[in-house]
Amino acid sequence: MLVERGLSLSERTVLTPAHTIPAAPEPVVPADPQQRLLRAALYGGCALTVVAAVLLTVRLLPAGSRSGRWVYPYVGTFSGWHLWPAAAALLAVVGLLLVSRRLRPGVAVGGWLVAAVPLQLLLRTYDEVSLSVLVASDRANSFHTPSLTYSAHDFISRYMEIVSDLPPHARTNMPGKTLLYHLLGAVTTDPGAQGVLVVAVSSLTALLVYAVAREVFDDHRTALYALILTLLMPGRLWFLPILNTVSPVPILLALWLHLRFLRGRQWPWAVAVGLTVYLTFLFEPLPLVLGLAFIGTAALALHRRTCDWYDMLRLVSVTLAAFAAAYLGMRALFGYDLFVNLDYVLADANDFNVRAARPYGVWVWRNLWDLALCAGLAVTVLVGATAYDGFRRGLARPAAVLTVCGLAVLAFLDLVGVNRGETIRLWIFLGVFFQLSAAWLCARSPRQWPFTALVAATLLQGTLGMALIAFVRP
């Protein structure tokens, strides 16, 4: 969808002879309703962020829940110096945006990806724990040690034999995260260097958000806004280099491949979707709930008659066949059974909630706040405004479909009660998805200041949270 822009009338000077009556003034054209909605949401979101920033500085902003038996503790005391990384990053973003206007889309995206890692490391300046310490810690990140202890082949082929002996996070997660560290180990086994590589791999999330936005909206500007917001999303920054920041990569890749099939209706895209869905299971199953976005975009394609029911039958059947081939291939080659492993992980998660006495009712409400912190408070307000716009103008539009599907995912996971405690990091994949809605609404304005204001609010929240709250500790 191309960017919608309202038309405005400039004043006209009407020259008339002295004996004639002056022409009537031009009628006033009302401002574009979407731009009025954007301004209202932006003012509200920025105001909420400023209030949250003040509460952060006095250590009163809640993160987690004491009654829910999980709290992210404050570890720092506010100093004015904590703000300089946000200011420097804002200047860099504005400068890069100005340069991006003069570049071809592919070159501009490449430039942002080159800048991505340094920009994110800048925003981590006041995190008191280094990347190397976090990577090497079996408490914060249990995947580095097993990757050094077992070869990749030995690890996956004997997984169900050795899983009970693994450190906590490696034991309670699917093996794909440890296999990623095996892959990084082919480059370097130094924890600090691996931490930087994880930041780089996590940044692929932003590239895939851009690719999805281009497919859905057919607009470089909206897609670039989504890329930038993803790079700066508070939840991602707070939890680098924890692998929840990488979890959106497989599901976003699958979504992009799905959208490519809807565009071209060629079966190789469906094969790739099936293989990528298997990869998502292997790495982190939780984001698969975004399958609702697959359904929503397919329904929109049917509504617009760019695909028919036969195309959908081919998509589903080929995807399932490719997934089955991946499953059977892993069983034949390595003796690894995905579903046996998945059952083990789900049972362990349920048992943990019981053992840790994590109540269900508390987190039904606290999850909503934690997701807002993760995605960014200002971004969350814009998502709500986009949802309102969708219900007002009709749901058979790409932005409305994505937003409503994201809200449906939120409602489902929240009511099922999977996420109880430590939930800011568990919402990263959905927070990333919501950046698409915020970027779309920002792009309704032909001017850049709304996006700049949104970036400033996001950076303020992200840098203060990084400096003052212990989100990850070894």
Protein Blocks (a to p, Z undefined) as FASTA:
>chain_A
ZZddddddddddddddfkbccddddddddddfklmmmmmmmmmmmmmmmmmmmmmmnopa
cgdjfklopacddfbdcdfklmmmmmmmmmmmmmmmmmmmmpcfklmmmmmmmmmmmmmm
mmmmmpcbdfklmmmpmklommlmmmmmpcfklmmmmmmmmmmmpcfklmmpcfklmmmm
mmmmmmoccfklmmmmmmmmmmmmmmmmmmmmmmmnopaklmmmmmmmmmmomklmmmpc
cfklmmmmmmmmmmmmmmmmmmnopaklmmmmmmmmmmmmmmommlmmmmmmmmmmmmmm
mmnopacfklmmmmmmmmmmmmmmmmmmmmmmnopafklmmmmmmmmmmmmmmmnopafk
lmmmmmmmmmmmmnopklmmmmmmmmmmmmmnopabfklmmmmmmmmmmmmmmmnomagg
jklmmmmmmmmmmmmmmmmmmmmpmbfklmmmmmmmmmmmmmmmmmmpcfbcZZ
